[in-house]
Amino acid sequence: MVVGVIGIGKIGLALINSFLRSLKKEEIIASDKSKERCRLAEELGISVYENNSHIAKKADIVWIAVKPQEAIDVLEEISPFITEKKIIVSVIAGLKISKIISVLKKNAKVIRVMPNLPLLVNEGAIAVCKGTEASEEDINQVVSLLSTMGKVIIVEENKMDAITGLSGSGPAYVSLFIEAMVEAGVRLGLKREDALILSAQTVMGTAKMVLLGKHPAILREEVTSPAGTTAEGMFVLERWGVRAAIMEAIYAAYEKSKRLGDEG
Ligand SMILES: NC(=O)c1ccc[n+]([C@@H]2O[C@H](COP(=O)([O-])OP(=O)(O)OC[C@H]3O[C@@H](n4cnc5c(N)ncnc54)[C@H](OP(=O)(O)O)[C@@H]3O)[C@@H](O)[C@H]2O)c1
């Protein structure tokens, strides 16, 4: 099997690095219009081309990881080489499967993936959905490649805008929360590097407990003892509407993703 990646940006390079864990170097090829990005992938020992058509011709699974505004040009460029045997995987935010199929061929096997940036450290939150022509076997093949990069869920395509707003943009919200914790620690006299370790580790450890089965509401209650310090802190967060702000932020990102998809 040959896996090809078009667009060696942040996501494309992370995909290549992850594929290297389960595939041989000879089974991975990539292309990018930037010589500098091509050089980064070459350093990993894979074959790199400036011509996207070459990837479409050679690869059995073609991953498209260019920016949304470049997507249609790339799809038009590779369209003549897409046969019904190939699987096309798009990680492009907002680009609907129907749009991809309309540029490629009627019977193109398309799978859409919404990853997030922690896939760089194999802790991605990844959602996958399939177009009508892709089979269960095709989606399983893609999920198996993605499973080394984090947690993978399979959804219907109509959930992709919600997922973009929740976990696609999620690392930005969590980073803001960590930044705020660090500034609070510094304000109270902690060294910045100590505050950073304590804040990030708190987020990671809490997330790990939740993923292992502890419900977040129970965890919150367990930390909040009567008339204690956490109860004071929680009261301030609730008074400032932090819970509602987070829900509204995710809703705004969902709506933006939906608008971008409708425009595209
Ligand atoms: N970053 C995230 O957190 C994230 C999360 C979920 C989904 N995504 C999706 O993943 C995709 C890639 O995002 P990214 O953050 O990796 O973007 P990026 O770092 O900008 O990477 C895109 C790469 O594609 C190259 N490129 C542009 N036009 C091309 C063409 N015609 N042929 C071949 N290569 C071309 C770009 O080269 P130049 O720099 O020279 O233009 C760049 O190296 C986007 O569609 C985005 O919606 C990203």
PDBQT file of the ligand as one rigid body, heavy atoms in Angstrom, charges set to zero:
ROOT
HETATM    1  N1  LIG A 301      -3.873  23.232  12.035  1.00  0.00    +0.000 N 
HETATM    2  C1  LIG A 301      -4.918  22.694  12.663  1.00  0.00    +0.000 C 
HETATM    3  O1  LIG A 301      -5.058  22.733  13.890  1.00  0.00    +0.000 OA
HETATM    4  C2  LIG A 301      -5.974  21.962  11.852  1.00  0.00    +0.000 A 
HETATM    5  C3  LIG A 301      -6.971  21.240  12.529  1.00  0.00    +0.000 A 
HETATM    6  C4  LIG A 301      -7.928  20.567  11.766  1.00  0.00    +0.000 A 
HETATM    7  C5  LIG A 301      -7.897  20.625  10.375  1.00  0.00    +0.000 A 
HETATM    8  N2  LIG A 301      -6.928  21.361   9.752  1.00  0.00    +0.000 N 
HETATM    9  C6  LIG A 301      -6.947  21.428   8.284  1.00  0.00    +0.000 C 
HETATM   10  O2  LIG A 301      -5.730  20.900   7.793  1.00  0.00    +0.000 OA
HETATM   11  C7  LIG A 301      -5.393  21.564   6.588  1.00  0.00    +0.000 C 
HETATM   12  C8  LIG A 301      -3.933  21.939   6.660  1.00  0.00    +0.000 C 
HETATM   13  O3  LIG A 301      -3.754  22.821   7.756  1.00  0.00    +0.000 OA
HETATM   14  P1  LIG A 301      -2.298  23.206   8.264  1.00  0.00    +0.000 P 
HETATM   15  O4  LIG A 301      -2.488  23.932   9.534  1.00  0.00    +0.000 OA
HETATM   16  O5  LIG A 301      -1.410  22.014   8.186  1.00  0.00    +0.000 OA
HETATM   17  O6  LIG A 301      -1.901  24.261   7.101  1.00  0.00    +0.000 OA
HETATM   18  P2  LIG A 301      -0.451  24.703   6.640  1.00  0.00    +0.000 P 
HETATM   19  O7  LIG A 301       0.536  24.514   7.735  1.00  0.00    +0.000 OA
HETATM   20  O8  LIG A 301      -0.593  26.050   5.991  1.00  0.00    +0.000 OA
HETATM   21  O9  LIG A 301      -0.118  23.615   5.500  1.00  0.00    +0.000 OA
HETATM   22  C9  LIG A 301      -0.616  23.635   4.195  1.00  0.00    +0.000 C 
HETATM   23  C10 LIG A 301       0.549  23.256   3.269  1.00  0.00    +0.000 C 
HETATM   24  O10 LIG A 301       0.043  23.062   1.952  1.00  0.00    +0.000 OA
HETATM   25  C11 LIG A 301       0.909  23.730   1.044  1.00  0.00    +0.000 C 
HETATM   26  N3  LIG A 301       0.221  24.044  -0.211  1.00  0.00    +0.000 N 
HETATM   27  C12 LIG A 301      -0.520  25.135  -0.509  1.00  0.00    +0.000 A 
HETATM   28  N4  LIG A 301      -1.002  25.049  -1.767  1.00  0.00    +0.000 NA
HETATM   29  C13 LIG A 301      -0.551  23.875  -2.275  1.00  0.00    +0.000 A 
HETATM   30  C14 LIG A 301      -0.693  23.236  -3.535  1.00  0.00    +0.000 A 
HETATM   31  N5  LIG A 301      -1.399  23.786  -4.540  1.00  0.00    +0.000 N 
HETATM   32  N6  LIG A 301      -0.089  22.042  -3.716  1.00  0.00    +0.000 NA
HETATM   33  C15 LIG A 301       0.637  21.461  -2.710  1.00  0.00    +0.000 A 
HETATM   34  N7  LIG A 301       0.817  22.035  -1.507  1.00  0.00    +0.000 NA
HETATM   35  C16 LIG A 301       0.227  23.225  -1.293  1.00  0.00    +0.000 A 
HETATM   36  C17 LIG A 301       1.328  24.952   1.795  1.00  0.00    +0.000 C 
HETATM   37  O11 LIG A 301       2.474  25.542   1.190  1.00  0.00    +0.000 OA
HETATM   38  P3  LIG A 301       2.645  27.172   1.343  1.00  0.00    +0.000 P 
HETATM   39  O12 LIG A 301       2.879  27.404   2.804  1.00  0.00    +0.000 OA
HETATM   40  O13 LIG A 301       3.812  27.473   0.475  1.00  0.00    +0.000 OA
HETATM   41  O14 LIG A 301       1.351  27.782   0.863  1.00  0.00    +0.000 OA
HETATM   42  C18 LIG A 301       1.615  24.366   3.185  1.00  0.00    +0.000 C 
HETATM   43  O15 LIG A 301       2.899  23.806   3.272  1.00  0.00    +0.000 OA
HETATM   44  C19 LIG A 301      -6.324  22.771   6.450  1.00  0.00    +0.000 C 
HETATM   45  O16 LIG A 301      -7.238  22.555   5.406  1.00  0.00    +0.000 OA
HETATM   46  C20 LIG A 301      -7.048  22.855   7.774  1.00  0.00    +0.000 C 
HETATM   47  O17 LIG A 301      -8.404  23.225   7.590  1.00  0.00    +0.000 OA
HETATM   48  C21 LIG A 301      -5.968  22.014  10.446  1.00  0.00    +0.000 A 
ENDROOT
TORSDOF 0
